[in-house]
Amino acid sequence: MKTAINHELAPDTQAILLLCASFGQNRQVEPKPLTLVEYNCLTKWLLENYMRPADLLEPTAKEQLQKITIGKLNSNRLLALLERGVMLSFAVEKWINQGLWVLGRSDADYPKRLKQRLRHSAPPILYGIGNIELLSMGGLAIVGSRDANEEIVGYTQRVGQKIAEQRMQLVSGGARGVDTEAMLSVLDTGGTAVGVLADSLTKAAVNSKYRNSIKEGRLTLLSTYDPDAGFNIGNAMGRNKYVYTLADYALVVSSSVGKGGTWAGAVEALKQKDIPVFVRLHPCVSEGNQQLFNMGAKPFPVEPWNNLLEEMLAIALSSVEPVETEIAMITPETGLDNCHQQDQVSPKDIYEAVLPFILNHLQQPKDVKSLAECLDVKSSQMQDWLNRAVMEGKVIKINKPVTYVVNQPAIQLSLL
């Protein structure tokens, strides 16, 4: 279990913090820390000049930075940010005293899922507390409305208890309502969870609801924003993609239509197609969930969950036969009256749904037969999927013997 960082941050991480961190100040204070887009522009310049972030801390960096003429990335601003060494020292000392750790995009412990799936959209800095190893364990993301009624809360708790009992991990946004209820039910049942927070990491880190689980290595709280940052709608929307990215599957328990973070995050995840998105459709579905289903989300298995949920989800994704599912079809004419209508559900593109699991299994080379057995499908079907993945450049075929491995992002990503 890894729950802390060395007191001495890696030079690359120090440089990234100096460039991008706000150190508790308003981000509009001069000099303004770099945005994600600006930092990516800088990393491109670094790569072109065969440099790493740590090289900017060298005495010779001033002369080299004079050459930069990229938008607002003028040398004076960059040098002013890099000269905030005293602020960095105080901030790091404070974070360490609070039990927090910091990861830069170049750190070995930085979650590979974020780099591989988000690429240049991966956050430059991660702040957190708890077991760092949980960030690489995937799991089920459970999201939903902040204002959840008693029935929705009860359902959320039952899902949380079930996945904890079955050793699946939870990934949560930590917001009030469904997110928090799911996380607490998992922790109370002895499971593990990752909470991706949009604000107030330092407050959450000492919250009595989480303290014991953090000490036991069963909970990691994570934020891409300053640990002392307060609530901000933009930040809340921005963290949604990290919740989905760190998971293997996602379940939307309840969602409004066209508004709110739950809706926005689910729509974005459906467009990206990095992980399968499931929605609760039984017994009475919210209009938002119905619309997400119409957009390609899959129906979550109905209770009781007598078999392993992870197996049920994989079967729901890999089956090419229409699945008889009890769902509610909401229309302006019928409202919620037909909550028990039978409807035929058939996946639009099984390959897109299964691809994330194929890539996950191919972190190390595997042959077709082994991979087919892992996902419980026929070898001929797996061969078709692998051929397509190779054509798209997502998987590499190795000869003698014939095996397949995920096409890792370019080595330059380690510098970002």
Secondary structure, 3 states (H helix, E strand, C coil): CCCCCCCCCCHHHHHHHHHHCCCCCCCCCCCCCCCHHHHHHHHHHHHHCCCCHHHHHCCCHHHHHCCCCECCECHHHHHHHHCCHHHHHHHHHHHHHCCCEEEECCCCCCCHHHHHHHHHHCCCEEEEEECHHHHHCCCEEEECCCCCCHHHHHHHHHHHHHHHHCCCCEEECCCCCHHHHHHHHHHHCCCCEEEEECCCHHHHHCCCCCHHHHHCCCEEEEECCCCCCCCCHHHHHHCHHHHHHCCCEEEECCCCCCCCHHHHHHHHHHHHCCCCEEECCCCCCCHHHHHHHHCCCEECCCCCCCCCHHHHHHHHHHCCCCEEEECCCCCCCCCCCCCCCEEEECCCCHHHHHHHHHHHHCCCCECHHHHHHHHCCCHHHHHHHHHHHHHCCCEEEECCCCEEEECCCCHHHHHC
